[in-house]
């Protein structure tokens, strides 16, 4: 090294500097360049993500509008079902609808649960939402055009002040010389038309307001209608299905004020009266609607009467069977219809008032 000239020493120094510069480049600058390339690639990715998010942001209002529209559609479908199936309210709704239409003479009414098929989703699973159906079968009667009709104590012939009116009606209807004008042969058909009117009212139950004419109800369906002719009057029968849905995730608030959901009938029920039918409803029950009524003889005789001695039962049956009425048989009336003296009627302090 000491034999090297000045020029060789400068050359070796230059080579050493170049080696150090080369090491610095590869150890530092080259690494920085690689990091720069990675950062530029990352920046490109982030710019793409920003563009995607901006596109989603621009479509957000449209998407929300679609969600709102679908939600309103679901609410509309939910509203087409009866929110709650209250059997008592539904039956009262049916009765009052036909009564208001002019067909008030209810003969029988009953309700039953109809089990529908399970709802299967497109993926093959059974839905937790279920359909519920209550079928109401009601039978109404028309009048015969002659006999005086009454329903639910309307008119109230049992009231004391109507006694003279009842006598007058009985005299008119069943006198020896009846007035032909008392018979109206068109009455059954008029009440049949009223029955059809009630059917049309029920058919429109649950149809959305503003719907096109002829739009069918999705919550009420008239399943069957039939007519029978009986002794001058008609028996009219209808089967009506009321639909509800049990929804696990309901979006709308159920409307619970409809007449087929909320009870709209009589709310004041009397808690006094007579438990069980009496042979004779005498003065001890003069405040009762049944005052002065008595059972027909054929409903009294030939009953087991497990409380009575056999001889007492048989003598009583014979006595009633040979008398025009049970009141005559027990001494509360005479054959000519007059009442016996009060002292002969007997007093029973244990008889409930």
C-alpha positions as CSV (number, residue, x, y, z in Angstrom):
1,X,0.0,0.0,0.0
2,X,3.0,2.2,0.8
3,X,4.4,1.5,-2.7
4,X,1.3,2.9,-4.3
5,X,1.5,6.2,-6.0
6,X,-0.6,9.2,-5.5
7,X,-2.8,8.3,-8.4
8,X,-3.5,4.8,-7.2
9,X,-4.4,6.0,-3.8
10,X,-7.0,8.4,-5.3
11,X,-8.4,5.6,-7.4
12,X,-8.8,3.3,-4.4
13,X,-10.5,6.1,-2.5
14,X,-12.9,6.7,-5.4
15,X,-13.7,3.0,-5.5
16,X,-14.4,2.9,-1.8
17,X,-16.7,5.9,-2.2
18,X,-18.5,4.2,-5.0
19,X,-18.9,1.0,-2.9
20,X,-20.3,3.0,0.0
21,X,-22.7,4.9,-2.4
22,X,-23.8,1.6,-3.9
23,X,-24.5,0.2,-0.4
24,X,-26.4,3.3,0.6
25,X,-28.5,3.1,-2.6
26,X,-29.5,-0.5,-2.2
27,X,-29.9,-0.3,1.6
28,X,-31.9,2.9,1.7
29,X,-32.9,4.5,-1.6
30,X,-34.0,1.3,-3.2
31,X,-36.0,0.3,-0.2
32,X,-37.7,3.7,-0.3
33,X,-38.5,3.3,-3.9
34,X,-40.1,0.0,-3.2
35,X,-42.1,1.6,-0.4
36,X,-43.1,4.3,-2.8
37,X,-44.4,1.8,-5.3
38,X,-46.4,0.0,-2.5
39,X,-47.9,3.3,-1.3
40,X,-48.9,4.3,-4.8
41,X,-50.6,0.9,-5.2
42,X,-52.4,1.4,-1.9
43,X,-53.4,4.9,-2.9
44,X,-54.9,3.5,-6.1
45,X,-56.9,0.9,-4.0
46,X,-58.1,3.6,-1.6
47,X,-59.2,5.8,-4.5
48,X,-61.2,2.9,-5.9
49,X,-62.8,2.3,-2.5
50,X,-63.6,6.0,-2.3
51,X,-65.2,5.9,-5.7
52,X,-67.3,2.8,-4.7
53,X,-68.4,4.5,-1.5
54,X,-69.3,7.7,-3.4
55,X,-71.4,5.6,-5.8
56,X,-73.2,3.9,-2.9
57,X,-73.7,7.2,-1.3
58,X,-75.3,8.5,-4.5
59,X,-77.6,5.4,-4.6
60,X,-78.5,5.6,-0.9
61,X,-81.5,7.8,-1.4
62,X,-82.8,5.6,-4.1
63,X,-82.2,2.5,-2.0
64,X,-84.0,4.0,1.0
65,X,-86.9,5.0,-1.2
66,X,-87.2,1.4,-2.4
67,X,-87.0,0.2,1.2
68,X,-89.7,2.6,2.3
69,X,-91.9,1.6,-0.6
70,X,-91.6,-2.1,0.2
71,X,-92.3,-1.3,3.9
72,X,-95.5,0.5,3.0
73,X,-96.5,-2.4,0.8
74,X,-96.0,-4.9,3.6
75,X,-98.0,-2.6,6.0
76,X,-100.8,-2.6,3.4
77,X,-100.8,-6.4,3.2
78,X,-100.8,-6.6,7.0
79,X,-103.8,-4.2,7.2
80,X,-105.8,-6.5,5.0
81,X,-105.9,-9.1,7.7
82,X,-108.1,-8.9,10.8
83,X,-105.6,-8.0,13.6
84,X,-107.3,-10.1,16.3
85,X,-109.9,-12.8,16.1
86,X,-112.3,-12.1,18.9
87,X,-115.0,-14.7,18.4
88,X,-117.6,-12.9,20.5
89,X,-117.1,-9.6,18.7
90,X,-117.1,-11.3,15.3
91,X,-120.4,-13.1,16.1
92,X,-121.9,-9.8,17.4
93,X,-120.7,-8.1,14.2
94,X,-122.5,-10.7,12.0
95,X,-125.7,-10.5,14.0
96,X,-125.8,-6.7,14.1
97,X,-125.0,-6.4,10.4
98,X,-128.0,-8.6,9.4
99,X,-130.2,-6.8,11.9
100,X,-129.3,-3.4,10.5
101,X,-130.0,-4.8,7.0
102,X,-133.5,-5.8,8.0
103,X,-133.0,-9.5,8.8
104,X,-133.1,-9.7,12.6
105,X,-134.5,-13.1,13.4
106,X,-131.5,-15.1,14.4
107,X,-132.1,-18.9,14.8
108,X,-128.6,-20.3,15.5
109,X,-125.0,-19.1,15.4
110,X,-121.8,-21.0,16.0
111,X,-118.0,-20.5,15.5
112,X,-115.2,-23.0,14.7
113,X,-111.5,-22.8,14.1
114,X,-110.4,-23.8,10.6
115,X,-106.8,-25.0,10.5
116,X,-105.1,-23.9,7.3
117,X,-102.1,-25.4,5.6
118,X,-98.6,-24.3,6.8
119,X,-96.8,-21.6,4.9
120,X,-93.7,-23.0,3.3
121,X,-90.9,-20.5,2.3
122,X,-89.0,-20.7,-1.0
123,X,-86.0,-22.3,0.9
124,X,-88.3,-25.1,2.0
125,X,-88.6,-24.0,5.6
126,X,-91.9,-23.6,7.4
127,X,-92.6,-19.9,8.1
128,X,-93.1,-18.8,11.7
129,X,-95.9,-16.6,10.4
130,X,-99.3,-18.4,10.3
131,X,-102.7,-17.9,8.9
132,X,-105.7,-18.0,11.3
133,X,-109.3,-18.6,10.3
134,X,-112.5,-18.5,12.3
135,X,-115.7,-19.7,10.5
136,X,-119.0,-18.4,11.7
137,X,-122.1,-20.2,10.7
138,X,-125.3,-18.3,11.3
139,X,-128.9,-19.1,10.4
140,X,-131.6,-16.5,10.2
141,X,-135.4,-16.9,9.7
142,X,-137.8,-14.8,7.7
143,X,-141.3,-14.3,9.1
144,X,-144.3,-16.0,7.6
145,X,-146.2,-12.8,7.0
146,X,-148.8,-13.5,9.7
147,X,-147.4,-14.2,13.1
148,X,-146.0,-11.3,15.1
149,X,-142.2,-11.4,15.2
150,X,-140.0,-10.7,18.2
151,X,-136.2,-10.8,18.7
152,X,-134.0,-10.0,21.7
153,X,-137.1,-8.8,23.6
154,X,-137.9,-6.4,20.7
155,X,-140.7,-5.5,20.9
156,X,-140.9,-6.1,24.6
157,X,-144.2,-8.0,24.9
158,X,-143.2,-9.3,28.4
159,X,-143.5,-5.9,30.0
160,X,-146.7,-5.4,32.1
161,X,-147.8,-2.4,30.2
162,X,-147.9,-4.5,27.0
163,X,-150.4,-7.0,28.4
164,X,-153.4,-5.3,26.8
165,X,-151.4,-5.0,23.5
166,X,-150.7,-8.7,23.6
167,X,-154.4,-9.5,24.2
168,X,-155.3,-7.3,21.2
169,X,-152.7,-9.0,19.0
170,X,-153.9,-12.5,20.0
171,X,-157.5,-11.5,19.4
172,X,-156.6,-10.1,15.9
173,X,-154.5,-13.1,14.9
174,X,-156.5,-16.0,16.3
175,X,-160.1,-14.8,16.5
176,X,-162.9,-16.7,14.9
177,X,-163.1,-14.1,12.1
178,X,-159.5,-13.1,11.2
179,X,-158.9,-10.1,8.9
180,X,-157.3,-11.2,5.6
181,X,-155.4,-8.0,5.6
182,X,-153.3,-9.3,8.5
183,X,-151.5,-11.7,6.1
184,X,-148.6,-10.3,4.0
185,X,-147.4,-12.9,1.6
186,X,-144.5,-10.6,0.4
187,X,-142.9,-10.5,3.9
188,X,-140.6,-13.5,3.5
189,X,-139.2,-12.2,0.2
190,X,-138.6,-8.8,1.6
191,X,-136.7,-10.3,4.5
192,X,-134.8,-12.5,2.1
193,X,-133.7,-9.4,0.1
194,X,-132.6,-7.9,3.5
195,X,-130.5,-11.1,4.1
196,X,-128.8,-10.6,0.7
197,X,-128.2,-7.0,1.6
198,X,-126.4,-8.0,4.8
199,X,-124.3,-10.5,2.8
200,X,-123.1,-7.7,0.5
201,X,-122.2,-5.5,3.5
202,X,-120.1,-8.4,4.9
203,X,-118.5,-9.0,1.5
204,X,-117.1,-5.4,1.6
205,X,-115.5,-5.9,5.1
206,X,-111.8,-5.3,4.9
207,X,-111.8,-3.9,1.3
208,X,-109.4,-0.9,1.3
209,X,-111.0,2.5,0.8
210,X,-110.8,3.7,-2.8
211,X,-110.4,0.2,-4.2
212,X,-111.9,-0.6,-7.5
213,X,-115.5,-1.9,-7.6
214,X,-115.6,-5.6,-7.3
215,X,-112.3,-5.8,-5.3
216,X,-112.6,-8.9,-3.0
217,X,-112.0,-8.7,0.7
218,X,-108.8,-10.5,1.8
219,X,-109.9,-10.9,5.4
220,X,-113.5,-12.0,5.1
221,X,-114.9,-14.6,2.7
222,X,-118.5,-15.9,2.4
223,X,-117.9,-19.6,2.1
224,X,-121.5,-20.9,1.7
225,X,-125.1,-19.7,1.5
226,X,-128.2,-21.9,1.6
227,X,-132.0,-21.5,1.9
228,X,-134.6,-23.9,3.2
229,X,-138.4,-23.4,3.1
230,X,-140.3,-24.2,6.3
231,X,-144.0,-23.8,6.9
232,X,-144.4,-20.5,5.1
233,X,-141.1,-19.0,6.1
234,X,-137.5,-19.5,5.1
235,X,-134.4,-20.5,7.0
236,X,-131.3,-18.7,5.6
237,X,-127.9,-20.1,6.4
238,X,-124.5,-18.5,5.7
239,X,-120.9,-19.6,6.5
240,X,-118.4,-16.7,6.8
241,X,-114.6,-17.1,7.1
242,X,-112.7,-14.4,9.0
243,X,-108.9,-14.4,8.3
244,X,-106.1,-13.1,10.6
245,X,-102.4,-13.5,10.5
246,X,-100.0,-14.2,13.3
247,X,-96.9,-12.2,12.3
248,X,-93.6,-12.5,14.1
249,X,-92.1,-9.2,12.9
250,X,-95.1,-6.9,12.3
251,X,-94.3,-3.6,10.7
252,X,-97.7,-1.8,11.1
253,X,-99.8,-1.0,14.1
254,X,-102.9,-3.1,14.2
255,X,-106.2,-1.3,14.1
256,X,-108.3,-2.6,17.0
257,X,-111.4,-0.3,16.7
258,X,-113.2,-2.2,13.9
259,X,-116.6,-3.6,14.8
260,X,-115.4,-7.1,14.2
261,X,-112.5,-6.7,16.6
262,X,-114.0,-4.5,19.4
263,X,-117.1,-5.6,21.2
264,X,-119.9,-3.2,20.2
265,X,-122.9,-5.0,21.7
266,X,-124.6,-4.7,25.0
267,X,-122.2,-4.0,27.9
268,X,-124.7,-3.7,30.8
269,X,-125.7,-7.2,31.7
270,X,-128.3,-7.6,34.5
271,X,-127.2,-9.8,37.4
272,X,-130.6,-10.5,38.9
273,X,-133.4,-12.8,37.7
274,X,-134.5,-16.4,37.9
275,X,-132.1,-19.3,37.8
276,X,-133.8,-22.2,36.0
277,X,-137.2,-22.4,34.4
278,X,-140.3,-22.3,36.7
279,X,-143.5,-24.2,36.1
280,X,-145.4,-21.0,37.0
281,X,-143.9,-17.5,37.3
282,X,-146.2,-16.0,39.9
283,X,-146.4,-12.8,41.9
284,X,-143.2,-13.6,43.8
285,X,-141.4,-12.7,40.5
286,X,-143.6,-9.8,39.4
287,X,-140.5,-7.8,38.3
288,X,-139.3,-10.5,36.0
289,X,-139.9,-10.6,32.2
290,X,-141.3,-14.1,32.7
291,X,-144.0,-12.9,35.1
292,X,-147.4,-14.7,34.5
293,X,-145.9,-17.3,32.2
294,X,-146.2,-21.0,32.7
295,X,-144.9,-24.2,31.1
296,X,-147.0,-26.2,28.7
297,X,-148.4,-29.4,30.2
298,X,-146.5,-31.7,27.9
299,X,-143.2,-30.2,29.2
300,X,-144.1,-30.9,32.8
301,X,-145.4,-34.5,32.9
302,X,-143.4,-37.7,32.4
303,X,-140.2,-36.3,33.9
304,X,-138.1,-38.3,36.3
305,X,-138.3,-35.8,39.3
306,X,-135.6,-37.7,41.3
307,X,-136.4,-35.5,44.4
308,X,-140.0,-36.7,44.7
309,X,-141.6,-39.9,46.0
310,X,-142.9,-42.0,43.2
311,X,-146.5,-41.7,44.3
312,X,-146.2,-37.9,44.5
313,X,-144.7,-37.7,41.0
314,X,-147.4,-40.0,39.5
315,X,-150.3,-38.2,41.1
316,X,-148.9,-34.8,40.0
317,X,-148.5,-36.0,36.4
318,X,-152.1,-37.3,36.4
319,X,-153.3,-34.0,37.8
320,X,-151.5,-31.9,35.3
321,X,-152.5,-34.2,32.4
322,X,-156.2,-33.8,33.3
323,X,-156.1,-30.0,33.8
324,X,-156.1,-27.3,31.1
325,X,-153.0,-25.8,32.6
326,X,-150.5,-26.4,35.4
327,X,-151.8,-23.3,37.2
328,X,-155.2,-25.0,37.4
329,X,-153.6,-28.2,38.5
330,X,-151.8,-26.6,41.5
331,X,-154.8,-24.4,42.4
332,X,-153.4,-21.0,41.3
333,X,-156.2,-20.6,38.8
334,X,-159.6,-22.0,38.1
335,X,-161.0,-23.6,34.9
336,X,-162.6,-20.3,33.9
337,X,-159.3,-18.5,34.2
338,X,-160.0,-16.5,37.4
339,X,-157.4,-16.4,40.2
340,X,-158.2,-17.9,43.6
341,X,-158.3,-15.9,46.7
342,X,-154.9,-14.9,48.1
343,X,-155.3,-17.0,51.2
344,X,-155.7,-20.1,49.1
345,X,-152.5,-19.5,47.1
346,X,-150.3,-20.1,50.1
347,X,-147.3,-18.2,51.2
348,X,-143.7,-19.5,51.0
349,X,-141.3,-17.3,53.0
350,X,-138.4,-19.3,51.7
351,X,-139.2,-18.5,48.1
352,X,-136.5,-16.1,46.7
353,X,-137.7,-12.7,45.7
